[in-house]
Amino acid sequence: MKAPKFHFIRANSRQQTLELLEELGDEARILAGGQSLMPTLNMRLSQPGTLIDINKISDLCGITLEEGVVRIGAMTRHVEIANSPVVAENLPLIAEAMQHVAHHAVRNRGTIGGSIALADPAAEMPACALALWATLAVESINGRREIAAKDYFKGLYETARQPNELLVEILIPKEPPDDVSVFLELAQRHGDFAMAGLACVGRVSNKVFEQLRLVYFGSEDRPTIANQAIDSVVGKVWSTETSEAAADALTNDLDPMTNLQGSAAMKLHLQKVLTKRALETAIERAGEFK
Ligand SMILES: Cc1cc2nc3c(=O)[nH]c(=O)nc-3n(C[C@H](O)[C@H](O)[C@H](O)COP(=O)(O)OP(=O)(O)OC[C@H]3O[C@@H](n4cnc5c(N)ncnc54)[C@H](O)[C@@H]3O)c2cc1C
C-alpha cells in the first residue's frame, strides 16, 4: 500500500520544529529515521496531516560523556551507538543490546530518539533506559522537561511526552565499573523484535547480589521492573535455587500479553528462562562463578 497524502516540512532548527509542533500538535509527526513511521503510514495505521523531518538538525546528534553521564542526542542512529567507544566503555548494557536491534539496514537509519519516542514494548532501548536510570529530555516552546525513564513509559506506545514536545536527548549515568550488566533476548530470528527479553544490571560481591535491577520487555505493554523477583535474590548467596526462586517470583511481577509473537503463557515461560540465564551470566561476569 501507499502512504496517505501528507504535508512535508524539512525543519532547519530545533526552534522551528518546536514552533511547528506547538501549532500543529497531534496533527503532526516527527520524521526521524522513518523505520517505524513510514511502514505505519504505508499500512495506513496512522494518517498524520504533516511530517516534520528533523534529519537536518545536527545539534540533535552525537554521543558525549559529561560528568559521569552519557548524553545521546535523539537523532543519533543505532549504528553510531553500536560503534561508539564511549558507549562500549561506559554503557556495556546498551552496547550488548544494540546487537539485537533490527538488521544493519534499519540500524543505519533508525534513531534512539525514534525508538524511545515510539515506545514499542518489544524494543530494546526503552528497557535499557529504564534499567540504567536514564532521563529523557523533551523540549517545547515553553522550555525543557527532564523525565525519569520510570515515569516516561505509560503503556502500549504511550509515553509522558506531550504532542507539542520533541524528544531531544537521552541522559544515562555511566555504569559503575564494579557493576555487571547482562542483556538477553529471544526473537524468532536475530534482529527481529523480541518475544521476550531482559536487561539486568547489578553489583555482586562474594556471590551475593548487593544490588539488582531486572527490566523485562517484549511481554508486557511497556518495559517492566520485576520487584518481587529482585527482592527474592538481593542479599542472598546466589545458587541455582535462588535463580529458581527469582523465576517463580516473576509470576507475581509480570502479566504478559498474548500477541503475534506468542502466547502469554509462553512469554512468561521464556522470561523465567532468561531470568535464570541472566543471573548466572551476571555471576560469571563478576568473576564469581565456580
Ligand atoms: C524490519 C524492521 C525490524 C525492526 N526491528 C527492531 C528491533 O528488533 N528492535 C527495535 O527496537 N526496533 C526495531 N525496528 C524499529 C527501528 O529500530 C526504528 O528505527 C525505531 O523504532 C524508530 O526509530 P526511527 O528513528 O526510525 O523513528 P521514526 O520511524 O522516524 O519515528 C517513530 C515514531 O517516533 C516519533 N519520533 C521520532 N523521533 C522523535 C523525537 N525526537 N521526538 C518526538 N517524537 C519522535 C515519530 O513521530 C514516530 O511516531 C525495526 C524496524 C524494521 C523496519
The ligand as an SDF file (V2000), in Angstrom:
LIG
                    3D

 53 58  0  0  0  0  0  0  0  0999 V2000
   12.2630   -4.7220    9.7220 C   0  0  0  0  0  0  0  0  0  0  0  0
   12.4020   -3.9180   10.9820 C   0  0  0  0  0  0  0  0  0  0  0  0
   12.8650   -4.5250   12.1270 C   0  0  0  0  0  0  0  0  0  0  0  0
   12.9770   -3.8110   13.2990 C   0  0  0  0  0  0  0  0  0  0  0  0
   13.4450   -4.4440   14.4230 N   0  0  0  0  0  0  0  0  0  0  0  0
   13.5870   -3.7250   15.5520 C   0  0  0  0  0  0  0  0  0  0  0  0
   14.0810   -4.3460   16.7370 C   0  0  0  0  0  0  0  0  0  0  0  0
   14.4010   -5.5330   16.7820 O   0  0  0  0  0  0  0  0  0  0  0  0
   14.1840   -3.5780   17.8510 N   0  0  0  0  0  0  0  0  0  0  0  0
   13.8460   -2.2340   17.8510 C   0  0  0  0  0  0  0  0  0  0  0  0
   13.9550   -1.5980   18.8870 O   0  0  0  0  0  0  0  0  0  0  0  0
   13.4000   -1.6470   16.7620 N   0  0  0  0  0  0  0  0  0  0  0  0
   13.2550   -2.3400   15.6090 C   0  0  0  0  0  0  0  0  0  0  0  0
   12.7850   -1.7210   14.4970 N   0  0  0  0  0  0  0  0  0  0  0  0
   12.4240   -0.2940   14.5910 C   0  0  0  0  0  0  0  0  0  0  0  0
   13.6450    0.5850   14.4220 C   0  0  0  0  0  0  0  0  0  0  0  0
   14.5340    0.4120   15.4940 O   0  0  0  0  0  0  0  0  0  0  0  0
   13.2450    2.0490   14.3690 C   0  0  0  0  0  0  0  0  0  0  0  0
   14.3500    2.7140   13.9270 O   0  0  0  0  0  0  0  0  0  0  0  0
   12.8000    2.7280   15.6500 C   0  0  0  0  0  0  0  0  0  0  0  0
   11.7710    2.0890   16.2930 O   0  0  0  0  0  0  0  0  0  0  0  0
   12.2450    4.1120   15.3680 C   0  0  0  0  0  0  0  0  0  0  0  0
   13.2780    4.9320   15.0790 O   0  0  0  0  0  0  0  0  0  0  0  0
   13.2200    5.8830   13.8240 P   0  0  0  0  0  0  0  0  0  0  0  0
   14.3390    6.8500   14.0060 O   0  0  0  0  0  0  0  0  0  0  0  0
   13.1890    5.1050   12.5790 O   0  0  0  0  0  0  0  0  0  0  0  0
   11.8330    6.6670   14.1010 O   0  0  0  0  0  0  0  0  0  0  0  0
   10.6480    7.0430   13.1180 P   0  0  0  0  0  0  0  0  0  0  0  0
   10.1310    5.8390   12.4430 O   0  0  0  0  0  0  0  0  0  0  0  0
   11.0400    8.2000   12.2730 O   0  0  0  0  0  0  0  0  0  0  0  0
    9.6030    7.5570   14.2220 O   0  0  0  0  0  0  0  0  0  0  0  0
    8.9660    6.6660   15.1030 C   0  0  0  0  0  0  0  0  0  0  0  0
    7.9570    7.4420   15.9610 C   0  0  0  0  0  0  0  0  0  0  0  0
    8.6320    8.2590   16.9090 O   0  0  0  0  0  0  0  0  0  0  0  0
    8.3390    9.6480   16.6900 C   0  0  0  0  0  0  0  0  0  0  0  0
    9.6060   10.3640   16.8690 N   0  0  0  0  0  0  0  0  0  0  0  0
   10.8050   10.0370   16.3170 C   0  0  0  0  0  0  0  0  0  0  0  0
   11.7730   10.8260   16.8180 N   0  0  0  0  0  0  0  0  0  0  0  0
   11.1880   11.6700   17.6890 C   0  0  0  0  0  0  0  0  0  0  0  0
   11.6630   12.7150   18.5330 C   0  0  0  0  0  0  0  0  0  0  0  0
   12.9640   13.0490   18.5770 N   0  0  0  0  0  0  0  0  0  0  0  0
   10.7880   13.3730   19.3070 N   0  0  0  0  0  0  0  0  0  0  0  0
    9.4580   13.0470   19.2700 C   0  0  0  0  0  0  0  0  0  0  0  0
    8.9530   12.0650   18.5100 N   0  0  0  0  0  0  0  0  0  0  0  0
    9.7920   11.3870   17.7210 C   0  0  0  0  0  0  0  0  0  0  0  0
    7.7810    9.7330   15.2610 C   0  0  0  0  0  0  0  0  0  0  0  0
    6.9180   10.8130   15.0720 O   0  0  0  0  0  0  0  0  0  0  0  0
    7.0650    8.3980   15.1470 C   0  0  0  0  0  0  0  0  0  0  0  0
    5.8000    8.4790   15.7640 O   0  0  0  0  0  0  0  0  0  0  0  0
   12.6460   -2.4230   13.3150 C   0  0  0  0  0  0  0  0  0  0  0  0
   12.1850   -1.7910   12.1440 C   0  0  0  0  0  0  0  0  0  0  0  0
   12.0640   -2.5280   10.9840 C   0  0  0  0  0  0  0  0  0  0  0  0
   11.5610   -1.8380    9.7380 C   0  0  0  0  0  0  0  0  0  0  0  0
  1  2  1  0
  2  3  1  0
  2 52  2  0
  3  4  2  0
  4  5  1  0
  4 50  1  0
  5  6  2  0
  6  7  1  0
  6 13  1  0
  7  8  2  0
  7  9  1  0
  9 10  1  0
 10 11  2  0
 10 12  1  0
 12 13  2  0
 13 14  1  0
 14 15  1  0
 14 50  1  0
 15 16  1  0
 16 17  1  0
 16 18  1  0
 18 19  1  0
 18 20  1  0
 20 21  1  0
 20 22  1  0
 22 23  1  0
 23 24  1  0
 24 25  2  0
 24 26  1  0
 24 27  1  0
 27 28  1  0
 28 29  2  0
 28 30  1  0
 28 31  1  0
 31 32  1  0
 32 33  1  0
 33 34  1  0
 33 48  1  0
 34 35  1  0
 35 36  1  0
 35 46  1  0
 36 37  1  0
 36 45  1  0
 37 38  2  0
 38 39  1  0
 39 40  1  0
 39 45  2  0
 40 41  1  0
 40 42  2  0
 42 43  1  0
 43 44  2  0
 44 45  1  0
 46 47  1  0
 46 48  1  0
 48 49  1  0
 50 51  2  0
 51 52  1  0
 52 53  1  0
M  END
$$$$
